[in-house]
Amino acid sequence: MDKPHRLSGARNGDFSEEERAAVYRAIFERRDVRDKFLPTPIPDAVLSRLLTAAHHAGSVGFMQPWNFVVVREAKTKRAVKRLFTRANDKAAAKYRGERGALYRRLKLEGIEEAPVSLCVTCSRQRGGRHVLGRSTVPETDLYSTCCAIQNLWLAARAEGIGVGWVSILDHEALKLVLGIPRPIKVVAYLCLGYVSEFARRPDLEQAGWRRRLPLDQLVYHEQWGTREETEAG
């Protein structure tokens, strides 16, 4: 496993303007990738860097509840694809008319196309019964695991690797395919690979499924529902 990135020599660990720009670029250009995967293998050293980035996510009580199952074999991917197909057929039945037709045209996974799949899990018993900071909000272990996923996603974008989250899966059936013990919680099944291009906008936005909400509609001040008053011009 690669060593973690060392802090820069800048005063107080400050980022340069170029470094700050790179961080925001990775955030804004991150995409949920479902197609355009290339067959190019991901080198072990690069995958190691991505997993190291994930493992350096923040976690409540320093619990580090995550595990990562790396999947490369075509046989395993085919088994997971069958799970997706069954779940997707059920999901598609919930939509009618134009919405249903649009849903069926959407590309929602790249399980067999992507060179690597990654199942991210959460061990909810890790750290024992009393984990610092978790007593009032037990779900913080799941939230922490999502932070690890986001770390990996941003690092992957910086490496030129696309990531797609396959959420249309029966996780209990997925556990059987991957041999995951019953007490372990599956959080995400991700498809990873180099891509021919990154879309300028999210796929679902381009397809007309949903639009990005304006930020000013989502931010309140001091109390729920209270928006900041703008100064008169």
Residue pairs with C-beta under 8 A, 6 or more apart in sequence:
1 48
1 51
1 52
2 45
2 48
2 49
2 52
3 52
4 52
4 56
7 13
8 14
8 15
8 19
10 16
15 23
22 158
26 154
26 155
26 157
26 158
27 154
29 157
29 198
30 153
30 154
30 157
30 163
31 157
31 162
31 198
31 199
31 202
31 203
32 163
32 164
32 165
32 202
32 203
33 110
33 162
33 163
33 164
33 191
33 193
33 195
33 198
34 107
34 108
34 109
34 110
34 164
34 191
34 203
35 107
35 110
35 113
36 162
36 195
36 196
36 197
37 110
37 113
37 114
37 115
37 162
37 191
37 193
37 194
37 195
38 193
38 194
38 195
38 196
39 115
40 115
40 193
40 194
41 115
42 115
42 116
42 161
42 192
42 193
42 194
46 159
46 161
47 70
47 116
47 192
49 155
49 159
50 152
50 155
50 156
50 159
50 161
50 192
51 68
51 152
53 151
53 152
53 154
53 155
54 66
54 68
54 120
54 148
54 149
54 151
54 152
54 155
55 64
55 66
55 148
56 151
57 66
57 144
57 147
57 148
57 150
57 151
58 144
58 147
59 65
59 66
59 141
59 144
59 145
59 147
59 148
60 131
60 132
60 133
60 134
60 137
60 140
60 141
60 143
60 144
61 127
61 131
61 132
61 133
61 134
61 140
62 132
63 126
63 127
63 131
63 134
63 141
63 144
64 126
64 144
65 122
65 123
65 124
65 126
65 127
65 141
65 144
65 145
66 120
66 121
66 122
66 123
66 144
66 145
66 148
66 187
67 120
67 121
67 123
67 184
68 118
68 119
68 120
68 121
69 118
69 119
69 121
69 178
69 180
70 116
70 117
70 118
71 77
71 80
71 116
71 117
71 118
71 119
71 178
72 115
72 116
72 117
74 112
76 117
76 177
76 178
77 111
77 112
77 117
78 112
79 177
80 111
80 117
80 166
80 169
80 174
80 177
80 189
81 109
81 111
81 112
83 169
83 170
83 173
83 174
83 177
84 108
84 109
84 111
84 166
84 168
84 169
86 170
87 168
87 169
87 170
88 108
88 168
91 103
91 168
92 100
92 103
92 104
95 102
95 103
102 207
102 208
102 209
105 207
106 203
106 204
106 207
106 209
107 203
108 166
108 168
109 164
109 166
109 168
109 191
110 164
110 191
110 193
111 117
111 166
111 191
113 191
113 193
114 162
114 164
114 191
114 192
114 193
115 192
115 193
115 194
116 191
116 192
116 193
117 189
117 190
117 191
117 192
118 152
118 188
118 189
118 190
118 191
118 192
119 174
119 178
119 180
119 186
119 188
119 189
119 190
120 145
120 148
120 149
120 152
120 186
120 187
120 188
120 189
120 190
121 145
121 180
121 184
121 185
121 186
121 187
122 141
122 142
122 144
122 145
122 184
122 185
122 187
123 141
123 183
123 184
123 185
124 141
124 142
124 183
124 184
124 185
125 183
126 141
127 134
131 141
133 140
134 140
134 141
142 185
142 187
145 187
146 187
146 188
149 165
149 187
149 188
149 190
152 163
152 190
153 163
156 162
156 163
156 192
157 163
157 198
160 194
160 195
161 192
161 193
161 194
161 195
162 191
162 192
162 193
162 194
162 195
162 198
163 190
163 191
163 192
164 190
164 191
165 188
165 189
165 190
166 189
166 190
166 191
167 188
167 189
169 189
171 186
174 180
174 186
174 189
175 181
175 182
175 184
175 186
180 186
199 206
202 212
204 210
205 211
205 212
216 227
219 227
219 228
220 226
220 227
221 227
221 228
